[in-house]
């Protein structure tokens, strides 16, 4: 009887762990689906990420802030300093 309870407990614990791991994997999947695009900094000429729909973005490399316009829904363009 004791072995049955221990086995049942470990099966439940394993199932809970699997559910938790699936949940964490889904969270990472959703985070990776956040759409980000790249454009080139007019100061240091390096590419930096811009979130979809952002009107202002900051270069990760030199720290310059730029006004962003969207040529197409998938293509950001630096308009000038913010």
N, C-alpha and C positions, 0 to 999 in steps of 0.2 A: 504493500500500500504506500509506503514511504517513497519507494522508487517511482511509482506512478505520479505522485505529487511533484516530485523533483523534476521529472521529465516534462510534466505539464507546465510547470513554472518556467522552465527553460524554453519551451516552445513559445509560450506567451511573450517572454522577454525578447526572444529572437524576432518574433513577428513585430513587436513594437519598435525594435531597432531598425528593421527593414522599412517600416512605414516612415520613421523619422528620416532615414537616409533618402528615401524617395522625395519627401517634402523638401529637404535641403537641396537636392539636385534640381527640383522644379524652381526653387527660388533663384539659384544660379542661372538657370535657363532664362527666366524672365529678366533678370538683370542684364544678361547678354543681349537680350532683344531690344534694349533701349537703343534707339537709333542715334548714332553719332556719325558725323561727317567731318571731313578734313578740308582745310583751306590753307593757303600759304600766308605767313606773316610778312608784311611789307617792310618790317624793320630788320629782322634777322634772316629772312628768306627761308625759314624752316616751316614744315607743316605742323599744324596743331589741330586738335579735335574741336568740333563745334557741335553742340547738341541740336537736334532738329528743331527748327522754329526759333532759335535764339536770335535776339536782336543785337546783343553785345557778347563778345567772347574775349578771353585773355589768352595770350600766347604762353604756353608752358615753358618755353625756352628763355625768352627775354623779358616776359612780364608785361608787354605792351597790351593795352586794351583797344579793341577794334569794334566799330559798328559793322554789323553783318546784314547783308541783304541776300535774298534767295532768288537766284536766276531761274531755277526750276525747283520743285519740291525736294530734289536730291542734291542740289549744287549750291553751297554757300559761297558768297563772294565778299571780300573785305571792301568796305566803302571808304573808310577813313578812320582816324583816331576817335575814340569814344570820349 
